[in-house]
């Protein structure tokens, strides 16, 4: 099915896609924050019997928006989408920052969440220094210097932006032989980045971190909750395991996969995703 615009409570229209058919509604939430949807390949791996929804969050891709971004605003958008799609309860499958947004949605509306499949997140602190250290190890000194140079520019050309994003993202991948190829492909297609949205939502999550709500998340999470991560992600898999212990849910760590396990290990990620969805 092609893209469909869905109106929010303030009149903003979000671009959405729906694929599959069945009795299990699944909503995929992309990360960033500030990136358009890129989870089409994940939707294709969902099992038969699932209707899978994706959307560009306001301010990204085909969902234009020029205004302040708050977690509460994006949670309200998701409520409006569930209403428009006609679902009382859904399985939320977020990726990276999308796992944070899914978690904040669960805190606000547990009655509307039938299952959770967080992919490559959320990461339980402390994890950032380990992530930065791995990224530094995976970049050469020249690459690190070039990334800093491009990041310091007041404005970047299109070619410079693609190079900046590829340098930022290739450390996400465990397969060092193909990491640059994958990152460059993403840098050319998963654009433009809404840097204002990124800064505002990251500031909001720092001000109200999920770590402060772990007891609530444990109490409200649905029994069908499975965290999936990659052993080769620059972000430490141990942070996902710690979160699983705190929440009392299963954690599947895929060997040889990085931050996008459906790309690096689809033969392992696909069954893990379908098994998690079967539990709902």
C-alpha positions as CSV (number, residue, x, y, z in Angstrom):
1,X,0.0,0.0,0.0
2,X,1.3,3.5,-0.8
3,X,1.7,6.3,1.6
4,X,-1.3,7.7,3.3
5,X,-1.6,11.0,5.2
6,X,-3.2,10.9,8.6
7,X,-4.4,14.1,10.4
8,X,-3.3,14.7,14.0
9,X,-5.4,16.6,16.6
10,X,-3.7,19.9,15.6
11,X,-4.2,19.4,11.9
12,X,-0.7,18.3,11.0
13,X,-0.7,15.4,8.6
14,X,1.7,12.5,9.1
15,X,2.8,10.3,6.2
16,X,2.1,6.6,7.0
17,X,2.4,3.2,5.4
18,X,0.5,0.0,6.1
19,X,1.6,-3.5,4.9
20,X,0.4,-7.0,5.7
21,X,-2.9,-8.2,7.0
22,X,-4.0,-10.1,10.1
23,X,-5.2,-9.8,13.7
24,X,-1.9,-8.6,15.2
25,X,-1.3,-4.8,14.7
26,X,2.3,-3.8,14.9
27,X,3.6,-0.2,14.9
28,X,7.3,0.4,13.9
29,X,8.9,3.6,15.4
30,X,12.1,4.8,13.8
31,X,14.9,6.4,15.6
32,X,17.1,9.5,15.4
33,X,15.4,11.4,16.7
34,X,14.9,13.5,13.6
35,X,15.1,10.8,10.9
36,X,12.3,9.8,8.5
37,X,11.1,6.3,8.5
38,X,13.6,3.7,7.4
39,X,12.0,0.5,8.8
40,X,10.5,-0.9,5.6
41,X,12.9,-3.9,5.7
42,X,11.8,-4.7,9.2
43,X,8.2,-4.6,8.2
44,X,9.0,-7.1,5.4
45,X,10.3,-9.5,8.0
46,X,7.2,-9.6,10.2
47,X,5.3,-12.8,10.3
48,X,2.1,-13.6,8.4
49,X,-0.9,-12.4,10.4
50,X,0.5,-9.0,11.2
51,X,-0.7,-5.7,9.9
52,X,2.4,-3.4,10.2
53,X,2.2,0.4,10.3
54,X,5.1,2.8,9.9
55,X,5.1,6.6,9.9
56,X,7.3,9.7,9.4
57,X,7.3,11.5,12.8
58,X,6.3,15.1,12.5
59,X,9.1,17.2,11.2
60,X,10.6,14.4,9.2
61,X,10.3,13.0,5.7
62,X,6.8,13.5,4.4
63,X,5.4,14.8,7.7
64,X,6.2,18.6,7.5
65,X,6.2,20.5,10.8
66,X,7.9,23.6,12.1
67,X,7.4,23.9,15.8
68,X,8.6,22.8,19.2
69,X,9.2,19.1,19.7
70,X,8.3,17.4,23.0
71,X,7.9,13.8,24.0
72,X,4.3,14.5,25.0
73,X,3.6,15.8,21.6
74,X,5.0,12.8,19.9
75,X,3.1,10.5,22.3
76,X,-0.1,12.3,21.4
77,X,0.6,11.8,17.7
78,X,0.9,8.0,18.3
79,X,-2.4,8.0,20.1
80,X,-4.0,9.8,17.2
81,X,-2.5,7.3,14.8
82,X,-3.8,4.3,16.7
83,X,-7.3,5.9,16.7
84,X,-7.1,6.5,13.0
85,X,-6.0,3.0,12.3
86,X,-8.8,1.6,14.5
87,X,-6.6,-0.2,17.1
88,X,-7.3,-0.3,20.8
89,X,-4.0,-2.0,21.5
90,X,-0.9,-2.6,19.4
91,X,2.6,-4.1,19.5
92,X,5.2,-1.4,19.6
93,X,8.5,-2.2,17.9
94,X,10.8,0.8,18.1
95,X,14.4,1.0,16.9
96,X,17.2,3.0,18.7
97,X,15.6,6.3,19.9
98,X,12.3,4.8,18.8
99,X,12.5,2.4,21.7
100,X,12.6,5.4,24.0
101,X,9.5,6.9,22.4
102,X,7.8,3.6,22.7
103,X,8.7,3.4,26.4
104,X,7.4,6.9,27.1
105,X,4.2,5.9,25.3
106,X,3.9,2.8,27.5
107,X,4.3,4.9,30.6
108,X,1.4,7.2,29.5
109,X,-0.9,4.6,27.9
110,X,-0.2,1.1,29.1
111,X,-3.8,0.1,28.3
112,X,-3.0,0.5,24.6
113,X,0.1,-1.6,24.4
114,X,-0.3,-5.4,23.8
115,X,3.4,-6.1,23.3
116,X,6.8,-4.5,23.1
117,X,9.7,-5.4,20.8
118,X,12.5,-2.8,21.5
119,X,15.3,-3.2,18.9
120,X,18.8,-1.9,19.7
121,X,17.6,0.1,22.7
122,X,16.8,1.6,25.1
123,X,20.2,1.4,26.7
124,X,20.5,1.5,30.5
125,X,23.2,3.9,31.8
126,X,26.1,3.8,32.0
127,X,26.7,3.1,28.3
128,X,27.7,6.3,26.5
129,X,31.4,6.2,27.3
130,X,31.7,2.6,26.1
131,X,29.9,3.6,23.0
132,X,32.2,6.6,22.3
133,X,35.3,4.4,23.0
134,X,34.1,1.8,20.4
135,X,33.4,4.5,17.9
136,X,36.9,5.9,18.3
137,X,38.4,2.5,17.9
138,X,36.5,2.0,14.6
139,X,37.5,5.3,13.1
140,X,41.0,6.2,12.0
141,X,42.6,9.4,13.3
142,X,42.0,10.9,9.9
143,X,38.3,10.0,9.9
144,X,37.9,11.3,13.4
145,X,39.5,14.6,12.4
146,X,37.3,14.9,9.3
147,X,34.2,14.2,11.4
148,X,35.1,17.0,13.8
149,X,35.8,19.3,10.9
150,X,32.5,18.7,9.2
151,X,30.6,18.8,12.5
152,X,32.1,22.3,13.2
153,X,30.8,23.8,10.0
154,X,28.0,26.4,10.3
155,X,26.5,24.9,7.1
156,X,27.3,21.8,5.0
157,X,26.9,21.2,1.3
158,X,24.9,18.1,0.3
159,X,28.1,16.2,-0.4
160,X,29.5,17.3,3.0
161,X,26.3,16.3,4.8
162,X,26.4,12.8,3.2
163,X,30.0,12.4,4.2
164,X,29.3,13.7,7.8
165,X,26.4,11.2,8.2
166,X,28.4,8.3,6.8
167,X,31.3,9.1,9.2
168,X,28.8,9.3,12.1
169,X,27.0,6.1,11.3
170,X,29.5,3.6,9.9
171,X,30.7,2.8,13.4
172,X,27.2,1.4,14.1
173,X,28.0,-1.7,12.1
174,X,29.8,-4.8,13.3
175,X,30.9,-5.9,9.8
176,X,33.8,-3.7,9.3
177,X,34.2,-4.8,5.6
178,X,30.7,-3.5,4.7
179,X,30.2,-0.8,7.4
180,X,31.1,2.1,5.1
181,X,28.9,0.8,2.3
182,X,25.9,0.5,4.5
183,X,26.4,3.9,6.2
184,X,26.9,5.7,2.9
185,X,23.7,4.2,1.6
186,X,21.8,5.3,4.7
187,X,23.4,8.8,4.5
188,X,22.1,9.2,0.9
189,X,18.6,8.0,1.6
190,X,17.6,8.6,5.3
191,X,17.6,12.3,5.0
192,X,17.2,15.1,5.7
193,X,18.0,15.0,9.4
194,X,15.9,17.4,11.5
195,X,18.7,18.5,13.8
196,X,16.4,20.9,15.8
197,X,14.1,18.0,16.6
198,X,17.1,15.9,17.5
199,X,18.4,18.5,20.0
200,X,15.0,19.2,21.5
201,X,13.9,15.5,22.1
202,X,17.4,14.5,23.3
203,X,17.3,17.4,25.8
204,X,13.8,16.2,26.9
205,X,14.9,12.7,27.5
206,X,18.0,13.9,29.5
207,X,15.7,16.0,31.6
208,X,13.3,13.0,32.2
209,X,15.4,9.9,31.7
210,X,13.9,6.4,31.4
211,X,16.2,5.4,34.3
212,X,13.9,7.4,36.6
213,X,10.9,5.3,35.5
214,X,12.2,1.7,35.5
215,X,9.9,0.6,38.3
216,X,6.9,2.0,36.4
217,X,8.1,0.4,33.2
218,X,8.5,-3.0,34.8
219,X,5.0,-2.7,36.3
220,X,3.3,-1.5,33.1
221,X,5.2,-3.5,30.5
222,X,3.1,-6.2,28.8
223,X,4.2,-9.9,29.4
224,X,5.0,-10.1,25.6
225,X,8.1,-8.0,25.8
226,X,11.4,-9.0,24.1
227,X,14.4,-6.8,23.6
228,X,16.5,-7.5,20.5
229,X,20.1,-6.2,20.0
230,X,23.3,-6.8,18.2
231,X,26.5,-8.1,19.8
232,X,28.6,-5.9,17.6
233,X,26.7,-2.7,18.1
234,X,29.0,0.1,19.3
235,X,26.5,0.6,22.1
236,X,27.2,-2.2,24.7
237,X,24.9,-5.2,24.6
238,X,25.5,-5.4,28.4
239,X,23.3,-2.3,28.8
240,X,20.4,-4.1,27.1
241,X,20.9,-7.1,29.3
242,X,20.9,-5.0,32.4
243,X,17.6,-3.4,31.2
244,X,16.1,-6.8,30.6
245,X,17.0,-7.9,34.2
246,X,15.5,-4.7,35.6
247,X,12.3,-5.1,33.6
248,X,12.1,-8.9,33.9
249,X,11.9,-9.5,30.2
250,X,13.8,-11.6,27.7
251,X,16.8,-10.2,25.8
252,X,18.0,-11.7,22.5
253,X,21.5,-10.6,21.4
254,X,22.4,-11.5,17.8
255,X,26.0,-12.4,17.2
256,X,27.7,-10.6,14.4
257,X,25.0,-7.9,14.2
258,X,25.4,-4.2,14.9
259,X,22.9,-1.4,15.5
260,X,20.8,-2.5,12.5
261,X,20.5,-6.3,13.0
262,X,17.9,-6.7,10.2
263,X,20.6,-5.5,7.8
264,X,23.6,-7.4,9.1
265,X,22.0,-10.6,10.2
266,X,18.6,-10.9,8.6
267,X,18.7,-14.7,8.8
268,X,18.9,-14.5,12.6
269,X,16.9,-11.2,13.2
270,X,13.9,-12.3,11.1
271,X,13.2,-15.4,13.2
272,X,13.9,-13.5,16.4
273,X,11.4,-10.8,15.4
274,X,8.7,-13.3,14.4
275,X,9.2,-15.3,17.6
276,X,8.7,-12.1,19.6
277,X,5.6,-11.2,17.7
278,X,4.2,-14.7,18.1
279,X,4.3,-14.2,21.9
280,X,1.7,-11.4,21.5
